[in-house]
């Protein structure tokens, strides 16, 4: 939705379908909001529209305290798009700019820093530094309002280079001090903050737009569970999925709770409750983004369901399961190995080569072994060829990877068949439009063929 009159109609009707797709700001108040903000609708001539929260902040607007626009799911475009802007946004969300700077982002994309700056600014109204700054501000708010960490520790945990930079950003984005932001936390957040620490776990709400079919996602994760790295507990409808995470600064354990679907039309969006235990709080943003990709929380179910629901074969399936997702991967390299070797062999690799956690948590005892470790330990056959290609960079599956290039590199790995490559492209690369070999998949299901096949699997029409 690019037309400003259409966007204003979405604001006037408080249409939550567009939360995160764009933001609007009000010149008379200096505040920017999400489209569904419950405040009185401003006059049209006072409204300005922005593609990102960072662009609104860069124009001098602060986040609305009522609708908290920084907390909405990111635009679904960044998961779907395969161009440099989409790839850049996925990398920024993963924390690459905070860790490696703009030069590191550009190197991963294969462009110059100037080209990346120009493309992001031209399309989104904000460059990589501003986009990363907006993300740091959101991470800081979460930590301030959900943990008891000292403010100084939060500054560096959120990715800021100094306490002064942290204070200035919080004042600019939220029009208050860090202490004031903490004091303004909802009662639930203040209660959790009394006991929440990186070691005890940071409570989070992982927001999504539209309906969300949690059952099929948790069913898949339960079927795939690799002992030592993952576990699923509880009865269907109230399950908890837990897994270990290898992160840039340390390790983590994440737990995500299933929320039963309550039927179509009951709410425009919602969240999954999660708790993340980190050895280093600087990994919060990265851990959250990896969970979002695993659970496909940034998807646009309205666009998917509208397109697939128009197909005669799929229409009843979409009506039965609105908001069905296409799960991704918390660790793309791990997913690729597991797709090739299967669950039982993956479990053996974990026990033999996985790094044991310093502080195991119940059945979670190991990290999945790194590709370089596996390539050195078991170099033979297709698994050895794949792990060697992942270890030396011949195959790149990270959030900024070019999907077509990655598929070509996977096809060059001896022993990988087309079906395995399709699964890796769907899950590890988060491609919403993959058709594996076999039964004909019509082009009318584009650009959501991955979702269409999930509907057929959920209905028992595909294995």
Buried (B, 14 or more C-beta within 10 A) or exposed (E): BEEBEEBBEBBEEBBBBBBBBBBBBBBEBEBBBBBBBEEEBBEEEEBBBBBBBBBBBBBEBBBBEEBBBBBBBBBBBBBBBBEBBBBBBBBBBBBBBBBBBBEBBBBBBEBEBEEBBEBBBEBBBBBBBBBBBBBBBBBBBBBBBBBBBEBEBBBBBBBBEEBEBBBEBBBBBBBBEBEEBBEBBEEEBBEBBEEBBBEEBBBBBBBBBBBBBBBBBBBBBBEBBBBBBBBBEEEEEEBBBBBBBBBBBBBBBBBBBBBEBEEEEEEBBBBBBBBBBBBBBBBBBBBBBBBBBBBBBBBBBBBBBEBBBEBEBBEEBBEEBBBBBBBBBBBBBBBBBBBBBEEEBBBEBBBEBBBEBEEEBEEBBBBBBBBBBBBBEBEEEBBBBBBBBBBEEBBBBBBBBBBEEBBEBBEEBEEBEEEBBBBBBBBBBBBBBBBBEEEEBEEEBEBBBBBBBBBBBBEEEEE
